[in-house]
């Protein structure tokens, strides 16, 4: 086709999709809410506008569409804390997933594959598996059975997550003995065998249930991502979906937000077929403390001084815009609700993160603070904002390349349903009747969006005269 005769709007569309690579699903605005149950049991009452409010509803109402939850194997150390209640074990995770589902958010389950925190410096095998830590076949059996049985139990209770992490910040490998954990020992034959075992457990569960789960491998630090994911793939660990990266200024400086975006783009270019996502980030809103627990984030990006709720929001907005521009799949904020309480951690009374949450020291949502990063009108974002709706599992995503809107659903009743696309002022543009599939899987309906111009639209689903869900769609 002669370029001179190509319509301008078509050329503009081509330029847009080149600059903003299209995903077949929504951009993830995620939050790790693993501490919420514990905080509430310790007496915390979260508030918005000084009125008590369910924290899961707070995050969903401000644009969160994903909740990340950590899972420890046997966190027995909790037995010596507070009321001896355990958290981030399977029972607690079930409680959290139930809350995320009620708020209409997807779930990422983070298998730490340890009894305690796993990170770049600590990857200790669970105590239950220590007797077989040096017997690779038996250790693989333990890992496979644990991952498969956990997911099968969640599936049986209607709590299967949409995404699963095999390990947490796994730069030095997983399931290490105390001796190997004390040094930097990374044996790729062993490491690859273990990762492939964990992934195989997820894939076998998918095959048995018909569900789809995205598998994440998670590394800490943008500057480490290139060689780590090269090593995974070159050593035969290939059957995963998302390359996850932690990025905190305090630990990953002097790597900037822009440089992090460049690394995301290069990873996508070097490893086509894999998504890239910020699995953890955090930024403080104050340098003050509210308890005796030392705060773990102590440094700020000099481009975002002075420290304030507004600078916290600005840092997150700029990071998210960079992730979007470079084709990333999403951003997850680590522990925005880990406020101070009367309870203690392993290291002190209170929280080590209350200065980097989205709440003030009275548990009230910060005005103009970090939570607003999810509501910003990003350039290149084609994503959804949910408004007041009933608790039905429906989400909307955009395929910018095919110029179609996807309505993903499950749990609808049998019978005729309608999906309607309207302009923001209520003018109906398109309506389609459909008969929902009512099995246990997740189903998809595709709507054309060829003639949409830049603006805000509404996608509404009805059954009979009953409004099921309304979402706002930002089309750019």
Long-range contacts (C-beta under 8 A, 24 or more apart in sequence): 16-380, 16-400, 16-476, 17-400, 17-401, 19-325, 19-380, 20-324, 20-325, 20-327, 20-380, 20-400, 21-268, 21-327, 22-398, 22-399, 22-400, 22-401, 23-275, 23-327, 23-329, 23-397, 24-397, 24-399, 24-406, 25-329, 25-397, 25-406, 26-65, 26-383, 26-384, 26-395, 26-396, 26-397, 26-398, 27-324, 27-329, 27-330, 27-381, 27-383, 28-65, 28-66, 28-106, 28-277, 28-329, 28-330, 28-331, 28-332, 29-63, 29-64, 29-65, 29-66, 29-320, 29-330, 29-331, 29-373, 29-374, 29-383, 30-64, 30-65, 30-66, 30-67, 30-68, 30-108, 30-330, 30-331, 30-332, 30-333, 31-59, 31-64, 31-66, 31-67, 31-68, 31-332, 31-333, 31-336, 31-337, 32-67, 32-68, 32-69, 32-70, 32-110, 32-280, 32-332, 32-333, 32-334, 32-335, 32-336, 33-59, 33-67, 33-68, 33-69, 33-96, 33-100, 33-335, 33-336, 33-337, 34-68, 34-69, 34-70, 34-87, 34-88, 34-96, 34-335, 35-87, 35-335, 35-337, 35-338, 35-351, 36-96, 36-99, 36-337, 37-87, 37-92, 37-95, 37-96, 38-85, 38-87, 38-92, 38-343, 39-337, 39-338, 39-339, 39-341, 39-343, 41-83, 41-85, 41-343, 42-82, 42-341, 42-342, 42-343, 43-341, 43-342, 44-339, 44-341, 44-363, 45-363, 46-337, 46-339, 46-359, 46-363, 46-365, 47-362, 47-363, 47-364, 47-365, 48-364, 48-365, 49-364, 49-365, 50-364, 54-99, 54-103, 55-337, 56-99, 56-100, 56-102, 56-103, 56-105, 57-103, 58-365, 58-371, 59-103, 59-105, 59-336, 59-337, 59-371, 60-103, 60-104, 60-105, 60-386, 62-371, 62-372, 62-374, 62-375, 63-374, 63-375, 63-385, 64-105, 64-374, 65-104, 65-105, 65-106, 65-384, 65-386, 65-395, 66-105, 66-106, 66-107, 66-108, 66-163, 66-330, 66-332, 67-96, 67-97, 67-100, 67-105, 67-106, 67-107, 67-108, 68-107, 68-108, 68-110, 68-279, 68-332, 69-93, 69-96, 69-97, 69-100, 69-107, 69-108, 69-109, 69-110, 69-161, 70-110, 70-112, 70-168, 71-109, 71-110, 71-111, 71-112, 71-150, 72-112, 72-114, 72-115, 72-116, 73-112, 73-113, 73-114, 73-115, 73-126, 73-128, 73-146, 74-115, 74-126, 74-127, 74-128, 75-115, 75-116, 76-115, 76-127, 77-115, 77-116, 77-346, 81-343, 81-344, 81-345, 81-346, 82-343, 82-344, 90-150, 90-153, 94-154, 94-157, 94-159, 97-154, 97-159, 97-161, 98-159, 101-158, 101-159, 101-391, 101-393, 102-391, 103-391, 104-386, 104-389, 104-391, 104-392, 104-393, 104-394, 104-395, 104-469, 106-161, 106-162, 106-163, 106-395, 107-159, 107-161, 107-162, 107-163, 108-161, 108-162, 108-163, 108-164, 108-165, 108-216, 108-332, 109-154, 109-161, 109-163, 109-164, 109-165, 110-165, 110-168, 110-218, 111-147, 111-150, 111-164, 111-165, 111-166, 111-167, 111-168, 111-198, 112-167, 112-168, 113-143, 113-166, 113-167, 113-168, 113-174, 113-175, 113-198, 118-167, 118-168, 118-169, 118-170, 118-174, 119-168, 119-169, 119-220, 120-169, 120-171, 120-172, 120-220, 120-221, 121-172, 122-181, 123-167, 123-170, 123-172, 123-173, 123-174, 123-175, 123-176, 123-181, 124-176, 124-178, 124-181, 125-175, 125-176, 125-177, 126-175, 129-175, 130-177, 133-175, 133-176, 133-177, 134-177, 136-190, 136-193, 136-194, 139-175, 139-194, 140-193, 140-194, 140-197, 143-175, 143-194, 143-197, 143-198, 143-201, 144-197, 144-198, 144-200, 144-201, 145-201, 146-201, 147-198, 147-201, 147-202, 148-201, 148-204, 148-205, 151-201, 151-202, 151-205, 151-213, 152-205, 152-208, 155-205, 155-209, 155-211, 160-209, 160-211, 160-213, 161-213, 162-212, 162-213, 162-214, 163-213, 163-214, 163-215, 163-216, 163-242, 164-202, 164-213, 164-214, 164-215, 164-216, 165-215, 165-216, 165-217, 165-218, 165-244, 165-279, 166-195, 166-198, 166-199, 166-202, 166-215, 166-216, 166-217, 166-240, 167-195, 167-198, 167-217, 167-218, 168-218, 169-218, 169-219, 169-220, 169-246, 169-280, 170-217, 170-218, 170-219, 171-219, 171-220, 171-221, 171-224, 171-228, 188-231, 188-235, 189-235, 191-235, 192-232, 192-235, 192-236, 192-237, 195-232, 195-237, 196-236, 196-237, 196-239, 199-237, 199-239, 199-240, 200-239, 203-239, 209-440, 210-440, 210-441, 211-440, 211-441, 211-442, 212-442, 214-241, 214-242, 214-275, 215-239, 215-240, 215-241, 215-242, 216-240, 216-241, 216-242, 216-243, 216-244, 216-277, 216-279, 217-242, 217-243, 217-244, 218-244, 218-245, 218-246, 218-279, 219-243, 219-244, 219-245, 219-246, 220-245, 220-246, 220-251, 220-252, 221-245, 221-246, 221-247, 221-251, 221-252, 221-255, 222-247, 222-252, 222-255, 222-259, 222-260, 222-263, 222-264, 223-252, 223-255, 223-263, 225-263, 225-267, 226-263, 226-266, 226-267, 226-270, 229-267, 229-271, 229-274, 230-270, 233-271, 240-274, 241-274, 241-275, 242-274, 242-275, 242-276, 242-277, 242-329, 243-267, 243-271, 243-274, 243-275, 243-276, 243-277, 244-276, 244-277, 244-278, 244-279, 245-276, 245-277, 245-278, 245-279, 246-278, 246-279, 246-280, 246-281, 247-278, 247-280, 247-281, 247-319, 248-280, 248-281, 248-282, 248-283, 248-297, 249-283, 249-299, 249-300, 249-301, 249-315, 250-297, 250-298, 250-299, 250-300, 253-299, 253-301, 256-301, 257-301, 257-315, 257-318, 257-319, 257-322, 258-322, 260-319, 260-322, 260-323, 261-322, 261-323, 261-325, 261-326, 261-328, 262-326, 264-322, 264-323, 264-326, 264-327, 264-328, 265-326, 265-327, 268-326, 268-327, 275-328, 275-329, 276-327, 276-328, 276-329, 277-323, 277-328, 277-329, 277-330, 277-331, 277-332, 278-319, 278-323, 278-328, 278-330, 278-331, 278-332, 279-332, 280-332, 280-333, 280-334, 281-316, 281-319, 281-331, 281-332, 281-333, 281-334, 282-333, 282-334, 282-335, 282-336, 282-353, 282-356, 283-311, 283-312, 283-315, 283-316, 283-356, 283-370, 284-312, 284-355, 284-356, 285-309, 285-311, 285-312, 285-355, 285-356, 285-357, 285-358, 285-366, 285-369, 285-370, 286-355, 287-355, 288-355, 288-361, 289-354, 289-355, 290-339, 290-340, 290-350, 290-351, 290-354, 290-355, 290-361, 291-340, 291-348, 291-349, 291-350, 291-351, 291-354, 292-348, 292-349, 292-350, 293-340, 293-344, 293-345, 293-347, 293-348, 293-349, 293-350, 293-351, 293-352, 294-347, 294-348, 294-352, 295-352, 295-353, 295-354, 295-355, 295-356, 296-352, 296-353, 297-353, 297-355, 297-356, 309-366, 309-367, 309-368, 309-369, 309-370, 310-368, 310-369, 312-356, 312-366, 312-369, 312-370, 313-368, 313-369, 313-370, 313-371, 313-372, 313-373, 316-370, 316-373, 317-373, 317-376, 317-378, 320-373, 320-376, 320-378, 321-378, 321-379, 324-378, 324-379, 324-380, 324-381, 325-379, 325-380, 333-358, 333-370, 333-373, 336-370, 336-371, 339-363, 377-474, 379-476, 380-476, 381-474, 381-476, 382-473, 382-474, 382-475, 382-476, 383-473, 383-474, 384-459, 384-471, 384-472, 384-473, 384-474, 385-471, 385-472, 385-473, 385-474, 386-469, 386-470, 386-471, 386-472, 387-470, 387-471, 387-472, 388-470, 389-467, 389-468, 389-469, 389-470, 389-471, 390-467, 390-468, 390-469, 392-461, 392-468, 392-469, 393-442, 394-461, 394-468, 394-469, 394-471, 395-471, 396-459, 396-471, 396-473, 398-449, 398-473, 398-475, 403-448, 403-449, 403-450, 403-452, 404-446, 404-447, 404-448, 404-449, 405-446, 405-447, 405-448, 405-449, 405-459, 405-473, 406-444, 406-445, 406-446, 406-447, 407-444, 407-445, 407-446, 407-447, 407-459, 407-461, 408-442, 408-443, 408-444, 409-436, 409-442, 409-443, 409-444, 409-445, 409-461, 410-440, 410-441, 410-442, 410-443, 412-436, 412-438, 412-463, 412-468, 413-438, 413-463, 414-438, 415-463, 415-464, 416-463, 416-464, 417-461, 417-462, 417-463, 417-468, 418-461, 418-462, 418-463, 419-445, 419-447, 419-459, 419-460, 419-461, 419-462, 420-458, 420-459, 420-460, 420-461, 420-462, 421-447, 421-449, 421-457, 421-458, 421-459, 422-457, 422-458, 422-460, 423-455, 423-457, 423-458, 424-455, 424-456, 424-457, 424-458, 424-472, 426-458, 429-457, 449-475
